[in-house]
C-alpha cells in the first residue's frame, strides 16, 4: 500500500498553461480551439498563423534597415553638397589627425550602437546555448523513458512466449509419455490428463493476454466467438525485431512502438542539436569579427560581416517561427496528454482503451484488466502442482519408469511459475506509468523550457542583427580610405626645404625677432 501511495503524477507547468492559453486563429482569421489534433488541417492552420508572426517581424526589420540605409545615403549627399565650409570647420575644430566636431560625435555614436548590438547578440548566444542544452536533456530523458518502456513491454512479450513454449513442450513431451505409462491405472491417468487440460488452459489464457480487449471478466476469449476481427498484440515485438528507423514517408507504425519512437527522436534530435550549434557558432563568429573590424577599422571585414549578418537575420526570424509553432504544439499536448493518447488511433489500434487508461492513470481505484486472467492462470498452475505432487507420492512407487517424465514436468512447471511471477510484476501499472510520467516530464519540463530559451535567443539575436545592419553601414563608411590616408601622409611629409623657407619667411615677418 505504501508503494501504491507513491505513484508519481504529472501536472502541467505554468509555462505550458500560458502557451496553451494563447488565442488561435486559422487562415480565415476565425477563432479555433486549442485541442491538440496534429492531423487536423484546422489545427495546422493555427500553427501556420502563429509562425507567420515571425515573417511579419522580418518584414518590419527589413523596413527599418532600409529606412536607415536611405537615411545614410541622404546624409552622405548632404555632406557632399555643403563642401568646403564643413571641411574648414572640421579642420579648425580638429586636433591632430582625428575627426572633430559633429562628424566625430556621429562616428562615435554609430560605433557604440554597433558595440551595444554585438553585446546583445553575445547575450542571446549564451541564452541559445543554454536552451539548446536544456532541450537536448529533455529529449534525452524522453527517449530514455521510451526505451525503458519498450524493454518492459518486450520483456512481457518474451515471458509470455517462453511460458507458452514451455507448457507446450511439457504437453507434447513428458505428459504424453506419462499418459502412456499410466494407461493401466485409471486414477493416475486421470490426474495426468488433468495436468494436460490445465496446461492447455494456461496456454490459452496466456495467448489471450496479448489479445485482451476489455476488462470484462468474460471478454477474454469471446471476441472471436462473436465474429469480431482479430485484435493486434498488446505489446510490441522485441527490440531485435522492432523497427529501428523511420519508415518511408515518416509514417508511424501501428500499433505504436516505443522503440521506434525513441530511435526516431534520437536521430532527429541529433540533427536538431547540431543545426542549432552551427547557427550559434555562426552568430558568434559574426559578432567577434564585427568587433575586430571596428577595432581595426577594416572596411572589407565589416562589409563581409554585413553580408553574413543578413544571413543570420533571416535564420533568426525563421528559427523563431519554427520554435513558436513547436512550443505551442508541445504545450497543447502537455496540457492533457492522456486524452490525446486515448483518442489517437496510433496508440489504441493495437491496445484496448481500458488497458491504456489503466497504465496512463495507474489509480488505486482501478482494477487491472489482467487480474482475472492472471488469477485463473495462477489457480491452474497450483492445480497442476497439486496433481504432480499426488503422482509423485502415489504413482512413482508403482510405476518407477514415470519418474523421469515427472521430473521434467516439475522442472518446466517451476520455470513457468518463476516466469509467471515476473509477468505479474511487469504487468502492474507502476513501472510503465513511471516511464510515461518521466517521458512527460522530460518533454514538458526540460524540453519545453529549452524551447522557450531558444525562442528568446532567436528573438534577441534577430533584434541584435537588425541593429547591427542599421549601424554597420554608417560605421564602415566613416572609416578613412586608403587614398585619404595616403594623402594625409604625403601632406605631412612635404619637402623639408619648402618647410624651411616657410619658417624663414615667418621669422622675417616678425620685426622683433
N, C-alpha and C positions, 0 to 999 in steps of 0.2 A: 504493500500500500504506500510505503514511503517513496518507492521508486515511481509509482504512478503519479504521486503528488508533485514530482519534479519534472514532469514532461515540459519541454521548452515550448514557448509560444512566440508568435510573431505579431508585432504591432507596427503599422506604417509610421515612418518618421515624420517630423514636421516639414522637411523639405519635400517629401513625397506628397503630403497633403496639399502643400502650397502649389506645387507644379500641377497636381491633378485638378486643382480648382481654377486653373486658367480657362477663360472662355474660349470656345471652339467655334470657328466659322468655316464653312465649306467654300467652294469656289464661287458660289452664288451669293455669298455673304449672308447665309442663313445659319442661325444658331443650331449647333448639334450637341448631343450629349457626349460625355467623356468616358463612355464604356470602352474597355479595351477589346476591340474587334479588329485585329490586324488584317483579316481577309476582306473586310468591308471597304468598298470604294468610298463611301461617305466618310469613314474614319480616316482613310488615307488622304482625302481632300483636306481635312483639318490639319494634318501634319504638313501638307504642302503649303497651306496658307501660313502656318507658323514659320516654316522655313523661308518663305518669301520675304519675311520681315528683314532678314539679313541682306537680301538682294536690294530692298528699298534703302537700307542703310548704306550699302555700297554705292548706290546711285547718288545719295546725298554726299558721301565722301568725295566722289568724283566731281560733283558740282563745286564743293568747297575748294578742292585742289585747283580746278580750272579757274575759279574766280581769283585765287591767289596768283596763279600764273599770269592772268590778264593784268592784274594789278602791278606785278613786277615789270611786265612789258611796257605798260603805260608810264610807270615811274622812270624807267630807263630812257624812254623817248623824251620825257620832260627834262631829265638831267642833260641830255644832249642839246636840247633847244636853248637852255639857259647859257651854256657855253662858258665863255671865259670869265664871266662875273663870278660864278661859283668856284671856278678854279683859283681865281685870285683870292677869294675869301678863304678857301681851304688852305692856300699857301700861307696866307697871313696868320691863320689860326693854328696851323700845324707846327709842330716842333720836331725837328729831325726828319725822318723819312716815313713816319706813321701817318695814319689817317686822322683827320681832325674834325671838330665841329659836328655838324648834323650827320655827315656821312659816317663818321666814326661811331657815333651813337647808334645809327641804324645797323651797321655791321655787327656791333656788339650785341644788340638786341636779337638779331637773326641767329647769331651763333649760340646765344644762351637758350633760345627757343629750341634749336636743334639738339643741344645737350640735354635739355629737360625731356624732350620727346624720346631721346635714346635711353635716358634713365627709366622713364615709364615703360619702355619696351623691355628693358632688362628685368624690371619687376614682374612684368607679365610673363616673361620666360621662366622665371623662378616659380611662379604660380602654375605654369603649364607643366613643368617637370614634376611638381608635387601631385597635381591632378592626374597626370599620366601614370604615376606610380600607384596612386590610390585606386584608379580604375583597374589597373593590372592586378592588384591584390584582390579586389572584389571578384574579378573574373576567375582568378586562380582558386579562390575559395568556392566559387560556384562549380567549377569543373571538378575540384576535389570531392565535393559532396555528391556530384552526379556519378563520379567513378566509384565512390563508396557504395552508393545505392545500386549501381549496376553490378558490383561484386556481390552484394547481398542477394539481389534477385537471381543472379547466376548461380549462387550457392544453393538457393532454394530449389532451383530447377535441377541442379546436379544431385542434390539429396533425394529429390523425388524420383529421378531416373535411376539412381543407384538402388534405392529401396525397392522399386518396382522390378528391376532386373534381378535383384537378389531373391525376391519372393518367387518370381517366375522360374528361376533356376532351381529353387527348392521344390517347386511343384513338379517340374519336368524331371528332376533327378531323384534325390533321396526319398521323397514322399511316394513316388511311383514305385520305387524299389521296396519300400516298406509295405505298400499295399499288396505287392506280390508275395512278400514273406508272410504277411498276416492273413493270407487267403483262407486258411483253415480255422482261424479263430475270429469269430464274428465280432466280439466286443472290441478287440484290438483293431480290426479292420474298420469298424465304425468310427473309432477315435482318429485313425489315420485319415479317413475320408473327411471327417470334420475339420481336421487341420488343413486339408486341401481346400475345402469350401471356404474356411475363414481366410486363408491366404489369398484366394481368388477375390474374396470380398474386399480385402485391404488393397489389393492391386486396383480393383475397380474404383475404390474411394480415392486413392491417390492419383489415379488417372483423371478423375473428375476434378481434382484440386486445381489443375491448370485450365479447367473449363468452367470454373464457378461463375454463376450468373447472378445470383441473388442470395440474400441472407435467409431466405425462407428455408425451413427445415427440410421440406420435401422437394426442393427445386434442384438438387444436385444432379440427378440423372433424368429428370422429367422433361428437359428441354428437347432432347432428341425424340422422346415419345410423342410430343406434340407436333413434330414435324418442323421445328424451328431450324434455321440454318446453324451449322456448327459454329461455335464461338472460338475465337483465337486464344492462344495461350496467355495465361495471366502474366508470366514472366518472360523477359526477352531471352534470346539464345545466349549461351555463354560468350565471354569476351573473345574467345578464339574464333567464333563463328559470327560475331556481331559485325555489322558494317563499321569500318574504321574511317572511311572517308565519305564525304557528302556525295550522294548520287547525282546523276546527270540532271542539271537544271535546279539543283538545290532542293529537291522535293523531300519533305520529311517522311521517313519510313512509317508505316502503320502496321502494327502498333508502335507507339513511341518507345525508343530505346535510349536510356540514359547514357549508355556508352557512345552511341552515335552522336548525341548532343554534346557530350564532353569533348570528343575528338574534334568535332566541327568548331566548337567555341575556341578550343586551343589554337587551331590553325588560324582562324580569323583574328584572334587576339594577338597572335604573333605579328601579323601584318599590320594591325591597327597600332600596336605599340611602336613598331619600327617606323611607321609613317609619321607618328607624332614626334618621335625622337629626331628624325630628319628635318621635320618642319621647325622644331625648336632650335636645332643647330643652325639651320639657315637663318633664322631670325637673329640668333646670337652673333653669327659671323657678320651679318649686315650691320648690326649695331656697333660691333667692335671696329670694323673698318670705317664706318662713318666717323667715329671718334678719332681714329687715326688720320683720316682725311682732313678733318677740321684742325687737328693739331699741326699737321704738316702742310696745310693749305695746298693739298694735292687736288687739282681740279679734275683730272682724269679719274682718280679714285672715287671722288664723290659722284661723278656722272655715272660710273659703273654701279655704285651702290644705289643710286636713284633708280636705275632700271631694276635691280633686284628688289628694291623696296616696293615697286609697283607689283611685282610678282607676289611678294609677301602679303601685300594688302589684299589682293584677290583671294589668296589662300586663307587668310584670316577670316574674312567675311564668309567664304564658302564653308570653312570648317564650323563656324558659328551656326550656320543654317543646319548642317547635319547634326550638330550637338543639340540644338534646340529640339529638333524632331525626336532625337533619341531620348533626351531627358523626359520629354512629355510622354512618350510611349511607355518608357520604363515606369514612370510614376503612375500611369493608368493601370499597368499590370500589377504593380506592387501595392496598390490600394486594396484590391480584392483578388489575390491570385487564385484562391480556391475556386471561385466561381468560374474563372476562365478555364482552369484545368478540368473541372467537372463538365463544362459545356463544350469543350473542344473535342472535335471528332478524332484528332490525332492521339488523344490520350484515352478516351473511352471506347474507341473502336475495338480494342482487344481486351478491355477490362470493364467489368460492370461498374456502374456508378456508386453502388453501395460499398464496393471494395475500395474504390478511390476515396470515397468520403471517410471510410474507416482509417485509412493511412494518412489522409490530409489533416484530419482533425484530431485523431487519437484521443478521444474523450473517454473518461471513465464510465460515462453513462451508456456508451456504445458497446455492444457485444461484437466479438469477432465474427465475421461471416464464415469463418472456417471452424467455428467452435464445435458444431455438431459433427462435422466430418471428422475432425481430429478425435473427438470423444468416441465415435464409433470405431475408428481405426485402433485407438488405444484399447478398447474393450476386446476387439477381435484379436489383437496381439496377446493380450492377457489370457484369453481363452486358449489360444494356440499353445502358450507356455504351460497352461494347466494340463492340457491333453498330453503334451510331450513329457511332463513330469510323471503323469499317471502311466504312460507307456514305459518310461524308464524304470519305474518302480515295479510294475507288474509283468510287462511283456518281455523284458530282456532276460529274466531268468529262464523263461520258457523258449524264447527264440533268440539265442545269443548272436545269430548272424545279422540281426537287425541293429546291432549296436553301432556299427559304422555309419549307417544311413541316419540313425537317430542323432548321433553326434554332429553330423553335417547339418542337419536341420536346426539343431540347437545353436550352432555357430552362426548360421545365417540369421536365425531369429535374434540372437544377441546383437549382431551388427545392425539388423533392421531396427531394433529398439533404440540403439545409440543414435542412428540417423534420424529416427523419429523424434527423439528429444531435442536434437539440434534443430530439426524442422519446426517444432513448436515454438522454440525461442526465436527463430528467424522470422516466423510468420507474425509475431507480435508487432504491433504498430510502433513501438517505441523507437526501434532502430531506424526504420525507413522514415518515420516522421521527423526524427532528429536530423537526418540528412536533408530532408525537404526544408526544414527551418533554417539550417545552416546555408543552404543554397540561396534561400530568400534573403538572408542577412548579407551574404556576400554580394548579391546583385543590387539589393535595395538600400544597403547601408554604405559599404565602401565603394561599390560601383557607382551608385547614384552621386555620392559625394565627389568622386573623381570626375564624373561627367560635368558636374556643376563648376568645379575648379577649371576644367578645360574650357568651358563656356566663358568663364571670366577671363581666362587667358586670351581667348580669341577676341573678345570684345576690347580688352585693354591694348592688345597688340595692334588691332585694327585702328583704334584711336591714335596710338603712337605713330604708326606708319603714315596715317593721314597728316598728322602734324609735321612729321619728317619731310614728307613730299611737299608740304606747303612752304617749309623753311629752307630746304636744301638749295633750290634754285637761287634764292637770294644770297645764300652763303657762298656758293662757288662762283657766282658772278662778281662778287665783291673782292675776290682774290686778285692780286696783281698778276697780269700776264707776263709771260717770259720777255716779250718785247718791251713792256714797260720797265721791268727790272733791268733790262739791258740798257735802256735809255738813261735810267737813273744812275746806273754805274758809269756810263760814258760821261754824263754831266759832272759827276763827282771827280772823274779822272781826266780833267782837261789838261791842256798844255801848261806845264809849270812856268814857262816863260811868260805866257799871257797872263797868268795869275800874278806873276811878279811885276809885270807892267801895270796892272790894275792897282796893285798895292802901292806902287811908286807914285801914280797919279793921285791916289788918295792922300799920301803923305805930303805931296807938293801943294795940294789944295788947302791943307791946314796951315795958316800963316804962323801959328805959334810954335810949330814943330820945326 
